[in-house]
Amino acid sequence: MLNYNYNIYIDPAVSKKVLTFIREQKKINYKELNLSHLEKKIENLKKIFKKELTKNIKKNYRNYLFWELIKKKYNQKNLDIKQKKRGKSKKEYNINFSNFIKFLGYNPSLLSLLIYDKEINQIVKLNSFFENLQNSLDLENINSSDRFTLIELMKKKEINIVTPLCPDYEHVKVGGNLYKYTFKKLGSGIGLMGKRFVSILSDLNKLFKREGIKLNINLLYGDFEGFNKLNCKRLNETENSFLKKIDQSSKSLSKKIKNVKKCSSIVKELSSKKVWEAKVKKNSEVIKNKMKNDLQFKIKILEIAESRSHLYSSWFPSLDKSDYLDLAIEQGAEYTTMGDLFSKNFKNLFVLAFDHSKMKIFYGLNNKIPVLYGRGRY
């Protein structure tokens, strides 16, 4: 089973401590450093370091032996090494990380490079694929964790792509490729996100075909938004009329896209209204409890509520701004529930989404799912 919680980042401060312990041949308290899961790999690194020491290699700078290992692990003949300018102080050196930053999207610590060389080399090898994927599909940056989990999916040679789609809400063009939802009417067309998926489908298929990957495309409209009475009232729809238009949207989209595995709606296809609402209620409590115990998570939820305030003011004009946090939590619970249903019903999957990328954190609260996001256009 794939481990979607794969983290190939080790904090620089932790890296510095561990490497100091190795150089000084001291015992490492893995539990204290939250590195128990890496104990075996780091102990092996200690053995290799000790073996290199016996060769009496000249130490030009403090981490010389570690960088010699880096050169071997990444097949690099030379490293861009420059001495720091600090007057008469002891000699210290900087290593240019630019190549690794390009592939990973962040500045990796030395220990990360030493421990996760296999994973990072895989990312480097497929870098052109990820760059083409981002550019052709107009995606936001695919971080190193999602890159690696996608590589693991690709090894299976068959992937389920699940794309949640917004209903065909009325919208206006505000310039270029940017649109704004008015939420004054609900249509029965394929909607903004449906149109966007159609526009990238050819490139999506070509990119994965080149890698020998079979794609199963699953397009699912958010029919659960029809369960919201305020939403239906705003649109002058009943729940039944809302759901009928969603069915028409999915039928229209299925006619535009050949060989789609599923083109339907989320609750209709994967659950029931009763089960859906029970799961959303339960996941709302999961989010609230996490906010109580995790300050950084709470800050993110507050930021989401603030960043979506303009959307909420158009979508739910009868609500006060003070209600937006509760609304963000409720919608977050819906995303968490989608993640639950996707994980249960699809194997070897990743989510390709086109709404608000800040909502990504909710998909993985109960299940670790790789999620790629298109750049915001609405």
N, C-alpha and C positions, 0 to 999 in steps of 0.2 A: 504493500500500500504506500502511495506517495506521501511524503512528509511535506506539506505545504507551508510548514512553519520554519522552513530552512532559512537560517540566518547566516550569511557569510561575512558579517561585519563584527569586528572586535574593537571595542573602544580603545583609542590610542593610549589613554592613561593605563588601562589594564595591560595592553600590549607592552608598554614600557616596563611595568613591574615584572611581568613574566620573563621578559628577555633579560632583565637584570638578575633575576633569580637563576636563570640558566647560565649566564656568564659567570656568576659567582658560585655556581654549583650548590645552590641552596634549595631546601625543600619548598615546594609550592603548596599553598593551602587552596586547593581548587574550589572547595565549598565556599570559602570566604570571598573568592573572586568570581563566583557564579560561573565557574568553568568546569564543573564536574563532568559535563557531557563531552568535554574535549581532553580529559585527563590522559587517555591512551595516546592520542596524537601528540600532545605536548611532551609526554614522557619519551616518546620515540624521537622527537626533535632534540631532547636533551642528550640522548645517546649519540645521535648524529653529530651534535655540536662537540661533545667530549671526544669523539673519534677524530674530528677535524683538528682539534687542539693538539693532538699528539703529532700532527704533521709539521708543527712549528711554523705555520704560515705567518708571515709578517703581518701584524695588525696595523694597518694604516689609519684606521679609525675604529671607534668603539664597536660598531656592529658589523665589522668587516666580514666575519665568518658567516653571519646571517645573510648578508648581501651576496656572498659567494654562492650560498645555497639558492638564493633567488635566481641568480643567473642560470644555474643548472635547471631549476624547476620550470623556468619560463623560456629556456633556450635563447638567452640573450648574451651576446658576446661582450657587450659593454653596457655600463650604466652611466647616466649623466650625474656625476658626483662633483659637487662644488664646495670648497671650504668656506665656512661662515667668516665674515669679517668682524672680528671682535678684538682688535688691537693686540695686546700682549697676552690675552687670555689663552687658555689651552685650546688646542686645535679641535674644532667641531665641524661636521660636514652635513650638507643637505643632499638628499637624493631627489632627483626629478621624477615625480610620480605621474607626469602628464599622460603617458600611455595607458596606465591603469585607470586613471580618472575618466578617460575617454570611453573605455569599455564598461566600467562599473557605474559611472555616474556620481561617484564620490571618491574622496581621498582615502584609500585603504591604509590601515595600520600595518606595520611590518609583520606582526604576528598573523593578521588576516591573510597576507600573501603567503606566508609560510605554511599555515595550516590548511587553507582552502585552495591550494594550488590546482588541484584536479578540477574543482568547480569553476574557478576563475578561468582556467585554460579552455574549458568548454564554452564559456561565455565569449572569450576572445575569438575562438574558432568560428562562432556563429554571429559575430558582430555585424557583418554586412547584412545578414538576414534580418536582424533586429532593426538596423538602421533603415532598411527598405520597408520593413513592416511599419515603423513609425511614420516615415515620410509618405508612403503610398496611401496609408489609411488615415493620415492626419491624426495620429495618436499622441497623447501626452507621453512624456519620457517613461520608458519601461525600466523600472528600477532593477537592480541586480538580483534581488530575491525573486521577482516575477520572471526575470530572464532565466534563472536557473530552474525554477519549477516548470516553466514552459519547455525547457530542454528535456526535462524528465518526461513530460507528456509526449513529446515528439518521438521519444525512444519507442513508444508503443505503436507508432506508425498509424494511429487512428485517434482523432480528437473530436470531442463534442464541443462545439462552440454554442453557448447559450447567450442570446441577446434579448434583454428585456426592452420592450418598446412602450413609449407613452401612447395613450389614445390620441385620436386625431383632433386635438384641441385647436380652436381657432388661433391663428398667429398672424403677425405682421412682420414684414421685412424692415429692419432698421438700418441696413447698409451692408454691402459686401455679402458675406455668407452668414451674417448675424440676423437672428430672428428673435422676436419677443412674443411669448404666449399672452393672449388677452383673456382666455378662459371664458369667453362670452358665449361660445357655441361649441358643440361637439359634432364633428363630421363623421363620415363612415369611410373616408379614404384611408390611405396607408399612413398618414401622419408624417411629421418632420423627420422623426428617427427612422421610420420605415424608408423614406426617400433617401436618407443618408446611407442606410445599409445597402440599398440597391446600387448606389453610386460607387461603393467600395468593393462590391462583391467580386467583380472580375479580378481585381488586384489581389484580393484576399486569397482566392482560389489558386491563382498563379504562383504566389509566393510559397504556399504550403506544398503545392504540387511539385515544385522544383526540389523540395526537400524529401519528396516521396511520402508525404503525409496525406492520409484520407481525412477529409473534413465532413463531419455531420453537423449541418446547420440547423439550429433550433431557435425560431423566432417567436417570442411570446409577449403578447400585449398585457398591460397591467389592468386586467378587468376588475381587480379588487378596488380600484378607485371609484367604481360604480357603487360600492357599498357605503361610501361616505355621503351622508344626507346633505351636508352643506355643499359638497361638490356638485351633486345632482341638482340642487336648488339653484345654484349659480348658473348652471347650464340649461335650466328649464327642462330637465330630463327626469324620468323615473328610473329606478334601478333596472327594470326590465328593458326600457328603451335604450339605456346606456349599454347594457350587455349585448343587445341586438346589434348596435352599431359597432361594437368591438368585434363581433362575429363577422360582420360585413367587411371590416378593415382587414382581418386575418385572411378572409377569402380573396380579397382584392390583392393582397401582398403575395399570396401563394401563386397567383396567376402570373405575377411579374418575375418570380424567382423559380428556376427549374431545379429539380433534385433537392429541394429542401426537405429535411427529415421531419420537422414539426413546424407548423405555422398555425398557431392557435393563441390561447391566452393562458395566463399562469394558473389561476385557480381552477378554471374549467379543465385544464389538461392535467394538473398535478395534485389537486386537492379538492376541497369543497368549502363552501362559505363558512359552515360551522367550524370545521377544523382550522381553516385559515384564521378566523377571528380569535379562536382560542390560542393559537400559536402566537399571533401578534400581541395579544394581551400578556402572555407569558414572557415574550421577548422585550416588551416595554419594561417589565420589572428587571430583566437582566441588565438593560441599559441603565436604569435608574440606580441599581445597586453598584454597578461598575463606576458610575459617576461619583457615588459616595466614597468609594474606596480608591479611586484612581484620579488624582488631580489633573494629570495631563489629558486623560480621556475627557474629563469634564470640560476642560478648556476647549478641546476640539469640538465638543457638542455645542458649546456656547458660540464658537466661531461659525459653526454651520448654521445655527439659527440666525445669526447676524447676516451672514453672506447670502442667505436665501430670503431676506426680509422683503426685497423688491418683488421676488417671485410670489411670496406669500400674500403680499398686499393686493396683487392682481388675482390670485387664485382664490383667496378667502377674504374678500374685502370687509366682511362682517366681523372679523376677528380684530382684537387690539394687538399691538406689538408685544404686549406682555404675554400673549398666548402663543407666541412663535416658538418658544422653547419647548412647550408641551407638544406642539405640532411637529417640531424637528425630532423629538423622541419617538412620537407615534410613527412618523415616516421611517425613522431609523429602524424601528421594530419591523416594519414591513420589508425593508431591505434584508434584515437579518433572517426573516422568515423565508424570503426568496432564496437566500443562501442555503437554508435548511432543506428546502424542497429541491433545489438544483443538485445538492450533494447526494440526496437520497435517490433521485431519479436518473442521474446521468453519471456515467463512469468516464474517467479520464477527460475532465472538462476544464474549460476556462470561460470566464464571462467576458464578453466584449460589450461594453456599455457606452452610451452616448449622452447621458444626462449630466448630472453634477458630480464631478470627480471626488468632491469631499465626502460623498456618501459611500465611498469605497470601503471605509473602515467597518461598516456595518455588515457587509457580506461575510466577513471572516470572524465574527464574534463567537459563533458556535462551530463553524467549519472553516478550515483553512483552504480558501479557494483563490487561485490566481485571477486577478481582475485587471483587464486592460481598458483604458478609457480614451475615447476620442476627445480632441480638443474642444473646449466649450464653444458652442455657437448659439446658444439660447439661454 
